[in-house]
Amino acid sequence: MIKERNFNKNTQLDFSVKPKSLSLFLLINKYFWKSIIGPVFGVLIPFIFILVFYGMATAKERPYLYINAFSGIIVFTVFPLCFFSLAATNLEFRKSIFLRKLKNESLTKIQYLSILIGYYLMIIFGFCLLNTCIFFLFCTNPTEYKVEVQNNFINTLTFQDVISNINVLSLIVSFFLLIFQTISFALLISTIINNPITIQFAGFGVMLLTLTLSGQILPIVQWVEISFLKYLALINPIGYPVNLMNIATIFTYTPEMNDIFNFAINTEVIYKPVVADNYIVYFGWEKPILLFTPIILSSIFCFLNIKFFKWINR
């Protein structure tokens, strides 16, 4: 767990030299890199996840198993940075004297939250880009695998073939929804909870629940076979954009199945061996629910953050 740092000593905010917004930005940056949990977990856990699913995909000669895990890589990047770093930083700032000083310098709470969110958006984009590059670096494997995809039809696939199946627009939209919803939710936790240990346990619990109920820990096909998990995932407020990322990235029969805006087509995953029933991961009617719920929830979380935010909480 992150050890609570002393913000009252060895730290100064000089508003006479730098603009107050820049001073706050630099202070957030300083304490982000002092906290090793968020930065290390934001790279180490996704890399381990990459190795596990790459080994599984090559051992079973099914490259699509690796691509199906892409959304899990992003989740393992975003969640530690939000729940272990952002939430802890916000709480510790609120327990120190610096937010009171910011208030005295006429910095509004909306300005403070905007700078904090803006900084972590930059950090999350950077870490996600790094882990995405590492993820796709493994896809340079030129090996051709003979895969039975449908009705005993044998097709030769490489990792590059599976990558081409990803719906880029759907992936980008679901990625932004995931980031904004996770950031707003992590901030809300650190606003209403005053104990750093409780915040981290809450964040870890939400992360574990999301990964389990969204088909990230289990291969997506096994997750589909336990159908009640998909509907149980609806109780998890952060799980909706993760499921959208699943739709955009899993290996399907047609490109239209990866389109989160196409509500008329189900999303079916390709898997060997083929059984009589298709593996329908998401029905078309689920897509609008998964798409619009994060927008509503993010708006609610932002409203609650502003409503319950206090400059000092000691």
Secondary structure, DSSP 8 states (H G I E B T S, - for coil): ------TTSS----TTTS-HHHHHHHHHHHHHHH--HHHHHHHHHHHHHHHHHHHHHHHTT-HHHHHTTHHHHHHHHHHIIIIIIIHHHHHHHHTSSHHHHHHHTT--HHHHHHHHHHHHHHHHHHHHHHHHHHHHHGGG----EEEEEETTEEEEE-HHHHHTT--HHHHHHHHHHHHHHHHHHHHHHHHH---HHHHHHHHHHHHHHHHHHTTSSS-HHHHHHSTHHHHHGGG-TTHHHHHHHHHHHS--SSGGGG-TT-TTS-EE---SS--SS--EEE-TTHHHHHHHHHHHHHHHHHHHHHHH--S---
